[in-house]
Every structure is written in C-alpha cells, then in structure tokens.
Amino acid sequence: MEPTGHYWINLSKWLSKQNIEVVTVNPHLVKKNKENRDNTQSKSDKKDALVIADMVKNGYYSEVRYTSESFEKLRVLMSNRDVVVKRLVSSINQLNRWVDIVFPELRQVFKDIKGKGAIATLRLFPTPVELETMQPYDVITSWKSIMKRQP
C-alpha cells in the first residue's frame, strides 16, 4: 500500500493481525512510475493499484515497522507541538505586522511587543489616537486593571 496520510495505519495493523504481510511503497516513486507508465499525469485508483502492484513485484517496497504505543503517542505529541509552534509564529508575525502599520510608536516604548505591558497597552489602547486623549494617570490606572505591576 501507499502510506499517504494516516488512513493506511489501521488497515495495515488489521492485515498484520490476520497474518497478511504488509509492505509500503514510496508515494513519490508511485507518482513517477505512474507518469512513466503511460506518459501522462492522469490519476485513477485502477492505475495506482497497477503501479503499486508492479513496484511490489519488482521489489521496490519497504516492510512496515510497527512501533510501540508510547512511541506513537510521542510522535502524535511532537506533531501537535509543531502545529502549535507554527500557529504561534504566525500569530506573532501578524501582531508585528499590525503594530508596524497601525502603532509603530509602540516599539519606542516597549522592547518586546509580546511582553505583558505591550499586550495590555494594545488591549486597552489599540491605536495611538486612543492614547492621545488620555492623561498619564489614566493610562497607569488602566494598566493596573490588567497587570499587578505597571510597566
């Protein structure tokens, strides 16, 4: 079988429990062999099955190596962590872009715009126009409503 996505995992485990040997073929090689077979990039399930069967017949496959349950859980956790880190980086980039466009003065006051003071300021006063009309005492009072220590 072609191990794309996660759909093949449960099927391969079930087949293995039935004492059926399971092997996988490289999806990249399947695509290349499909193109070589009839010189087109067309795709169909019948064509995929023929190409995969031909590759297995010729020995271009890998045996499935099953891992322990704890290893699989660790792999899922690492994958989830990668997703979260990518989302975090994307959010930080969006915040930086927005601050650069709308409130560039914020960087003159706060070293790190991800810090508590900068985030509190953005929550309370999202644009410089809102800060212009306020007195310093009012700004500090507003900060105290969010932070224990003022920046």
Protein Blocks (a to p, Z undefined) as FASTA:
>chain_A
ZZehjllmmmmmmmmmnopacddddfklmmmmmmmmnopabdcfklmmmmmmmmmmnopa
cddddddfklmmmmmmmmmmmmmmmmmmmmmmmmmmmmmmmmmmlmmmpmblkbmklmmm
mmmmmbfklmmmpcfklmmmmmmmmpmbdZZ
